[in-house]
Amino acid sequence: MSPTGPHADGAVEPTALVVGSDGRPVRVAVRAGPTATSRPRAVPDPDDLYEGDQYGHTLLRSLVRAQLGVTIGVLLPAAALVATYPLLSVLLPGVADAAIGPVPLSLLVLGFGIYPPLVVLALVYVRRARRVEDRFVELLHEE
């Protein structure tokens, strides 16, 4: 390992000065190595699903049902959460005009009572959808 040249495996130290045969510095392209992804994702082969047999049809139907279940399981609480404040405003008119100090109650409810839970619901949805997809890929590879 020379401080003025490449290593035995061809790699070059970032701070090393590479000198050519004529004694002058040589330009060297420095490239980053491949980065590891957080989690490799397997993609099912479409031929496995659309072969026309009953097994592929059943797999697709179960995937769609599982995705629908995850979607409904997250959309219902989200809809209930979003609908709560307008319903309270209609049923109790004083809520719409209420304020805590100089800050209107509606701003506090939106900022702390609706948006953070919606973000949590979105994260739950992504996690559940990924789990359903992973199970589907596992079933596909069990064939």
C-alpha positions in Angstrom: 0.0 0.0 0.0 1.8 3.0 -1.3 0.7 6.6 -0.2 1.3 7.7 -3.8 -0.5 4.9 -5.7 -3.2 2.4 -5.9 -3.6 -0.6 -3.6 -3.0 -4.1 -4.7 -6.8 -4.5 -5.4 -6.8 -1.4 -7.6 -8.5 0.8 -5.0 -7.1 4.3 -4.5 -7.0 6.1 -1.2 -9.1 9.3 -1.4 -6.2 11.4 -0.1 -3.5 9.6 -2.1 -1.7 11.3 -4.9 -1.5 9.0 -7.9 1.6 9.7 -10.0 2.0 8.4 -13.5 5.1 6.9 -15.1 6.3 10.4 -16.2 6.2 11.7 -12.6 3.1 13.9 -13.1 -0.2 13.6 -11.2 -2.8 11.5 -12.9 -6.6 12.0 -12.6 -8.4 9.2 -10.9 -12.2 8.7 -10.8 -13.4 8.0 -7.3 -16.7 6.1 -7.2 -18.8 5.1 -4.2 -19.4 1.5 -3.7 -22.8 0.0 -3.9 -25.1 0.9 -1.0 -27.2 -1.6 0.8 -30.9 -1.0 0.8 -32.7 -1.3 4.0 -34.6 -4.4 2.9 -34.4 -6.1 -0.5 -37.9 -6.5 -2.1 -38.8 -9.5 -4.1 -41.1 -8.9 -7.0 -43.4 -11.8 -8.0 -43.2 -13.0 -11.6 -46.4 -12.1 -13.5 -46.3 -15.4 -15.3 -46.9 -17.2 -11.9 -50.1 -15.2 -11.4 -51.7 -15.2 -14.8 -51.1 -18.8 -15.9 -54.9 -19.3 -15.9 -54.9 -22.0 -13.2 -57.1 -21.8 -10.1 -54.1 -21.3 -7.8 -52.9 -18.1 -9.4 -56.5 -16.7 -9.5 -56.9 -17.6 -5.8 -53.6 -15.9 -4.9 -54.6 -12.7 -6.7 -58.0 -12.7 -5.1 -56.6 -13.2 -1.6 -54.1 -10.3 -2.2 -56.8 -7.9 -3.3 -59.0 -8.9 -0.3 -56.1 -8.4 2.1 -55.3 -5.0 0.6 -58.9 -4.0 0.9 -59.0 -5.1 4.5 -55.9 -3.0 5.3 -57.4 0.0 3.5 -60.7 -0.2 5.2 -59.1 -0.8 8.5 -57.2 2.5 8.2 -59.8 4.6 6.4 -62.6 4.1 8.9 -60.7 5.5 11.9 -59.3 8.3 9.7 -62.8 9.2 8.5 -64.1 9.1 12.1 -61.2 11.3 13.2 -61.7 13.9 10.5 -65.5 14.0 10.9 -65.4 14.5 14.7 -64.6 18.2 14.9 -67.1 19.4 12.2 -69.8 17.3 14.0 -68.9 18.8 17.3 -69.0 22.3 15.8 -72.5 21.7 14.4 -73.9 20.0 17.6 -72.2 22.4 20.0 -72.0 25.9 18.3 -69.9 27.3 21.1 -67.0 25.0 20.2 -66.6 26.7 16.8 -66.0 30.1 18.5 -64.0 28.9 21.5 -60.4 29.9 22.1 -57.7 29.0 24.6 -55.9 32.2 25.2 -55.3 34.0 21.9 -55.4 30.7 20.0 -58.7 29.5 18.4 -59.7 26.0 19.5 -60.1 24.9 15.9 -56.5 25.5 15.2 -55.4 23.5 18.3 -57.7 20.7 17.3 -56.4 20.5 13.8 -52.8 20.9 14.8 -52.6 18.5 17.7 -55.8 16.4 17.5 -56.2 15.6 13.8 -53.0 15.8 11.9 -50.6 13.8 14.2 -53.1 10.9 14.4 -53.5 10.9 10.6 -49.7 10.7 10.2 -49.7 7.7 12.6 -52.5 6.1 10.7 -50.5 6.6 7.4 -47.5 4.9 9.0 -49.7 2.0 10.2 -51.1 1.7 6.7 -47.7 1.5 5.1 -46.5 -1.1 7.6 -49.6 -3.3 7.2 -49.6 -3.0 3.4 -45.9 -4.0 3.3 -46.6 -7.0 5.5 -49.5 -8.1 3.3 -47.2 -7.8 0.2 -44.4 -9.7 1.9 -46.8 -12.6 2.8 -48.0 -12.7 -0.8 -44.5 -12.9 -2.1 -43.7 -15.7 0.4 -46.8 -17.6 -0.9 -45.7 -17.1 -4.4 -42.3 -18.6 -3.8 -43.7 -21.6 -1.9 -45.1 -23.0 -5.1 
